[in-house]
Structure formats: structure tokens, C-alpha cells
Amino acid sequence: MASPPVLPPVNWYRAYGQLLAADFPLPELRCAEPGVPAWTISLAGPIERGRRPTGVVMGSQHLYGNYAATLYRVADGWRIVVDDTAEFILNQDGSAITASSYPDGSPDFLRAHLLGRVLATSLHLRGQLVLHGSAVNLAEGAVAFMAPKGSGKSTLGLALTAAGGRLLSDDAIPVVMDEPSVVWPGVHSIRMHADIAHRFAGRLPSEQRPDGKFVLTDLPDDQLEVRACPLSAIYLLTPASSIANGASVYRAQLPTPTATAALVGQSKIPE
């Protein structure tokens, strides 16, 4: 009698306030008890780089150099192609996801894109707006920070967490635009450069990643927010070499059309 096939172990995590089951480890997430998953994620074998799926291009987002992330609408769902890393296949509602790495793709980048733009696309299919930024819950409500890469949004979020706030999410912020608007928790790990890690964590939290950053995954539970929180404000960070009167920060309310354009421009998914 033939032996039954050996199935990969199921790893259970919580992300974006929901349960996730994966057949490969996701060290950026915190483990959870088994249950009914909002997402089931599997890792397929490596595939050749350069294939282009049939389907309709829904949008593309430049990453760096000649590389981009492109979202396709295909007959049985969706496909996200990240030129330097992997391809991801999603079913119609985004609840079942298969990841296929390129032979020279980085496993770290695969997980980063999966937990960021791929799950953000799934949440978008369910009616949530997912912004690129960091969010912290304060006494007045949730505050989100959006900015281009390297502008300090993760550092500011970590600083506010160290000062008494509770981290909601880093990199991807899921927002439900009801009345009032609500921010859901996202991923409770933070990518940072070595100097920021030493300042706030007092150590380098893990091995250095291919992008030169380190990932902090073990913030104390009392510094993490696991509930949906009312949205108090969204800030669009703009670095400045100096501010009038020697102030350390300046805040101005954006006109509604400008604010709307900023939200669209900071969407986490390519569209």
C-alpha cells in the first residue's frame, strides 16, 4: 500500500485583524491559534522570470530601476507580478493565494510583497482602502502617516509607540471609510535601518535583509493595538531642511481635492 503524501505543516498567524493559514513560515507575523482563516496561502515551486500572463493590466507601480509590480485581471481571479521577486495568484475574492518565486528571488522580498501589496489587494477586493504608511493608536484615536520611501514614517510610528502609543501597522494601513472612518490593525513588524534599531530597540533585531534593513518583530504586547480604532487624522509627511521660527514641525490642513489626490497616490496596490 502506498504511503499517503506528506503535506506541509500549516502555520497559523494573525494579520490585518484576521486569521491567516500558510504552508510556509512567516516570521514577520505573530502566531495564532487555528481557526477559520480569512486567507489560505501556499508556496509553489519556482518559475521562470519574464513570463507575462494573459489578462487585463489593471495597473502597475514602479519599484526601482526597470522593475515594477503589475496587477492583472485574469479569468479565474487576479495575478500580481513583481518583476524582481515572484508572482502571486489570487482567486476571485483574494482569500486563496499561491506564491511562486523566481529562482533568484529573495524569500524576504517575497514575504514583504505578500504581506504588503498582495494582502492589500485582497483587502481592496473586500472594500477596504489600504494606504502605504504607518499608523499608531493614541488617546485621541488612530493617527496615520503617509510618505514616500525613506521619509521617516516608520521611524515616527516607532517613536510614538515608544512614547506610549500602540502600533497599529507599519507599511500597509487598512482603512474602512465609513462614518466614522476606522483603521484596522495590520502587520506588527517594522523594517528599519541599523541606527534606528539601536536607538529604539537597543540592538539589531535580526539578520540584515537584502534591502539593508532589519526587522523588529517582538514589540511588547502592551505596545501593539489589535483592535479596529476610529481614525483621528492622516498626515502626509514632507521632509524640510528648516521651518520658520525654528520650529521642529509644521502642520497645515490640506484642501479636500489635494488630500483626496494624496490618498489615491499613497494607495498600497498598483492601480
C-alpha positions as CSV (number, residue, x, y, z in Angstrom):
1,M,0.0,0.0,0.0
2,A,1.4,3.4,-1.0
3,S,2.2,5.8,1.8
4,P,-0.1,8.9,2.0
5,P,1.6,12.1,0.7
6,V,3.4,14.2,3.3
7,L,1.6,17.5,3.5
8,P,3.5,20.7,4.6
9,P,2.6,21.9,8.1
10,V,0.1,24.6,8.4
11,N,1.3,27.8,10.1
12,W,-1.3,30.0,11.7
13,Y,-0.9,33.7,12.1
14,R,-2.9,36.9,12.6
15,A,-2.6,39.8,10.1
16,Y,-4.8,42.8,9.5
17,G,-7.0,41.7,12.4
18,Q,-7.8,38.3,10.7
19,L,-6.6,34.8,10.7
20,L,-4.2,33.5,8.1
21,A,-3.0,29.9,7.3
22,A,0.2,29.4,5.3
23,D,2.2,26.2,4.4
24,F,5.4,28.1,5.0
25,P,6.7,30.2,7.9
26,L,6.1,33.9,8.0
27,P,8.4,35.2,10.8
28,E,7.2,38.7,10.4
29,L,3.8,37.7,11.9
30,R,2.8,36.5,15.3
31,C,1.5,33.0,15.7
32,A,-2.2,32.4,16.4
33,E,-4.5,29.5,17.3
34,P,-6.0,27.5,14.4
35,G,-9.5,28.6,13.3
36,V,-11.3,29.7,10.2
37,P,-8.8,31.6,8.0
38,A,-9.5,34.7,6.1
39,W,-6.6,33.7,3.9
40,T,-5.0,30.4,2.8
41,I,-1.6,30.9,1.4
42,S,0.6,28.3,-0.3
43,L,4.1,28.4,-1.8
44,A,4.5,26.7,-5.2
45,G,7.8,25.8,-6.9
46,P,10.0,28.4,-8.6
47,I,9.0,29.7,-12.0
48,E,10.9,31.3,-14.9
49,R,11.2,35.1,-14.9
50,G,9.8,37.1,-17.7
51,R,6.5,35.3,-18.4
52,R,3.6,37.6,-18.9
53,P,0.1,36.3,-18.1
54,T,-2.8,36.8,-20.4
55,G,-5.4,39.1,-18.9
56,V,-6.1,42.8,-18.5
57,V,-3.5,45.0,-16.9
58,M,-5.3,46.9,-14.1
59,G,-2.3,49.0,-13.0
60,S,1.5,49.0,-12.5
61,Q,3.6,50.5,-9.8
62,H,7.3,51.3,-10.3
63,L,9.6,49.8,-7.7
64,Y,13.2,50.7,-8.8
65,G,15.3,50.6,-11.9
66,N,13.5,48.6,-14.6
67,Y,11.4,46.7,-12.0
68,A,7.7,47.2,-11.3
69,A,4.7,45.4,-9.7
70,T,1.8,44.8,-12.0
71,L,-1.7,43.7,-11.3
72,Y,-3.6,41.6,-13.9
73,R,-7.2,40.7,-14.1
74,V,-7.4,37.1,-15.3
75,A,-10.2,34.7,-16.0
76,D,-10.1,32.9,-12.6
77,G,-9.1,35.8,-10.4
78,W,-6.0,38.0,-10.2
79,R,-2.3,37.8,-10.7
80,I,0.4,40.1,-9.3
81,V,3.8,40.1,-11.0
82,V,6.7,41.6,-9.1
83,D,9.5,41.7,-11.6
84,D,12.4,41.1,-9.3
85,T,10.9,38.6,-6.9
86,A,7.8,36.4,-7.6
87,E,4.3,36.0,-9.0
88,F,1.2,35.7,-6.9
89,I,-2.1,34.2,-8.0
90,L,-5.3,35.2,-6.1
91,N,-8.8,33.7,-6.5
92,Q,-11.8,35.9,-7.2
93,D,-12.1,37.3,-3.7
94,G,-8.5,37.1,-2.7
95,S,-8.9,34.5,0.0
96,A,-6.7,31.9,-1.6
97,I,-3.2,32.9,-2.6
98,T,-0.4,31.0,-4.3
99,A,3.1,32.4,-4.3
100,S,5.8,31.3,-6.9
101,S,9.3,32.7,-6.5
102,Y,11.8,33.3,-9.3
103,P,14.9,31.1,-9.0
104,D,17.0,34.1,-7.9
105,G,14.2,35.8,-6.0
106,S,14.7,36.8,-2.4
107,P,12.5,34.9,0.2
108,D,12.5,38.0,2.3
109,F,11.2,40.2,-0.5
110,L,8.6,37.5,-1.4
111,R,7.2,37.7,2.2
112,A,7.4,41.5,2.2
113,H,5.3,41.8,-1.0
114,L,2.9,39.1,0.2
115,L,2.2,40.8,3.5
116,G,2.1,44.2,1.8
117,R,0.7,44.6,-1.7
118,V,-0.8,41.1,-2.1
119,L,-2.9,41.1,1.1
120,A,-3.6,44.8,0.4
121,T,-5.1,43.8,-2.9
122,S,-7.2,41.2,-1.2
123,L,-8.5,43.7,1.3
124,H,-9.2,46.1,-1.6
125,L,-11.4,43.5,-3.2
126,R,-13.4,43.4,0.1
127,G,-14.0,47.2,0.0
128,Q,-11.1,48.4,2.2
129,L,-8.8,51.3,1.4
130,V,-5.2,50.3,2.1
131,L,-2.7,53.1,2.3
132,H,1.1,53.0,2.3
133,G,2.3,54.2,5.6
134,S,2.4,53.6,9.4
135,A,-0.4,54.0,12.0
136,V,-0.4,54.4,15.8
137,N,-3.3,54.4,18.1
138,L,-3.2,57.4,20.6
139,A,-5.6,58.5,23.3
140,E,-7.3,60.7,20.7
141,G,-7.7,57.9,18.2
142,A,-5.7,56.4,15.3
143,V,-3.1,58.6,13.6
144,A,-1.7,57.5,10.2
145,F,1.5,58.8,8.4
146,M,2.0,58.6,4.7
147,A,5.1,59.5,2.8
148,P,7.4,58.2,0.0
149,K,10.0,55.6,1.0
150,G,12.8,56.9,3.2
151,S,10.8,59.9,4.6
152,G,10.6,58.5,8.2
153,K,7.1,57.3,8.6
154,S,8.1,54.0,10.2
155,T,10.6,55.8,12.5
156,L,7.9,58.3,13.5
157,G,5.4,55.5,14.2
158,L,8.0,53.7,16.3
159,A,8.9,56.8,18.2
160,L,5.2,57.4,19.1
161,T,4.9,53.8,20.1
162,A,7.9,54.1,22.4
163,A,6.3,57.3,23.9
164,G,3.1,55.5,24.9
165,G,1.1,54.8,21.7
166,R,0.1,51.4,20.4
167,L,1.4,50.3,17.0
168,L,-1.5,49.5,14.6
169,S,0.5,48.8,11.4
170,D,3.7,49.5,9.5
171,D,3.8,49.8,5.7
172,A,0.2,49.0,5.0
173,I,-2.8,50.7,6.7
174,P,-6.3,49.2,6.1
175,V,-9.0,51.9,6.4
176,V,-12.8,51.4,6.3
177,M,-14.2,54.7,5.0
178,D,-17.4,54.6,7.0
179,E,-18.8,57.3,9.2
180,P,-16.7,57.5,11.3
181,S,-13.7,56.0,9.4
182,V,-11.9,53.1,11.1
183,V,-8.3,51.8,11.0
184,W,-7.7,48.1,11.3
185,P,-4.5,46.6,12.7
186,G,-2.1,45.4,10.0
187,V,1.3,43.9,10.4
188,H,3.1,44.4,13.7
189,S,6.7,44.2,12.4
190,I,8.8,47.2,11.5
191,R,11.6,47.4,8.9
192,M,14.3,49.9,9.9
193,H,17.9,50.8,9.4
194,A,20.6,49.9,11.9
195,D,20.8,53.3,13.5
196,I,17.0,53.4,14.2
197,A,17.1,49.8,15.5
198,H,19.9,50.7,18.0
199,R,18.0,53.8,19.1
200,F,14.6,52.3,19.8
201,A,15.3,48.6,20.3
202,G,18.9,48.9,21.7
203,R,20.0,46.1,19.4
204,L,19.9,44.7,15.9
205,P,16.7,42.6,16.0
206,S,17.5,40.1,13.2
207,E,19.9,39.4,10.3
208,Q,20.3,42.2,7.8
209,R,17.8,41.9,4.9
210,P,18.6,42.2,1.2
211,D,17.5,45.9,1.3
212,G,19.9,46.7,4.1
213,K,17.2,47.0,6.8
214,F,16.5,45.0,9.9
215,V,13.0,43.8,11.0
216,L,11.7,44.3,14.5
217,T,9.1,41.6,15.2
218,D,9.0,41.4,19.1
219,L,7.5,44.6,20.3
220,P,5.8,44.1,23.7
221,D,2.2,43.2,23.6
222,D,1.2,46.4,25.5
223,Q,2.7,48.4,22.6
224,L,0.6,46.7,20.0
225,E,-3.0,47.6,19.0
226,V,-5.1,44.5,17.9
227,R,-8.5,46.2,17.7
228,A,-10.0,48.4,15.0
229,C,-9.8,52.1,16.1
230,P,-11.5,55.3,15.0
231,L,-9.4,57.3,12.6
232,S,-8.4,60.7,14.1
233,A,-6.0,62.1,11.4
234,I,-3.9,61.3,8.4
235,Y,-0.6,63.2,8.0
236,L,1.3,63.4,4.7
237,L,4.9,63.8,5.7
238,T,7.1,66.3,3.8
239,P,10.8,66.5,4.9
240,A,12.1,70.1,5.3
241,S,15.6,71.4,5.8
242,S,14.2,74.2,8.0
243,I,10.9,75.6,9.4
244,A,10.1,79.2,10.1
245,N,10.8,80.4,13.6
246,G,13.0,77.4,14.4
247,A,10.0,75.1,14.9
248,S,10.7,71.3,14.8
249,V,7.4,70.6,13.0
250,Y,4.8,72.5,11.0
251,R,1.2,71.3,10.4
252,A,-1.2,72.6,7.8
253,Q,-4.6,71.2,6.7
254,L,-4.8,70.3,3.0
255,P,-7.7,71.3,0.8
256,T,-10.1,68.5,0.1
257,P,-9.0,67.9,-3.6
258,T,-5.3,67.8,-2.6
259,A,-6.0,65.5,0.3
260,T,-8.0,63.1,-1.9
261,A,-5.2,63.1,-4.5
262,A,-2.7,62.3,-1.8
263,L,-4.8,59.3,-0.6
264,V,-5.1,57.9,-4.1
265,G,-1.4,58.4,-4.7
266,Q,-0.5,56.6,-1.5
267,S,-2.7,53.5,-2.2
268,K,-0.8,50.3,-1.4
269,I,-1.9,48.4,-4.6
270,P,-1.0,49.2,-8.2
271,E,-4.0,50.7,-10.0
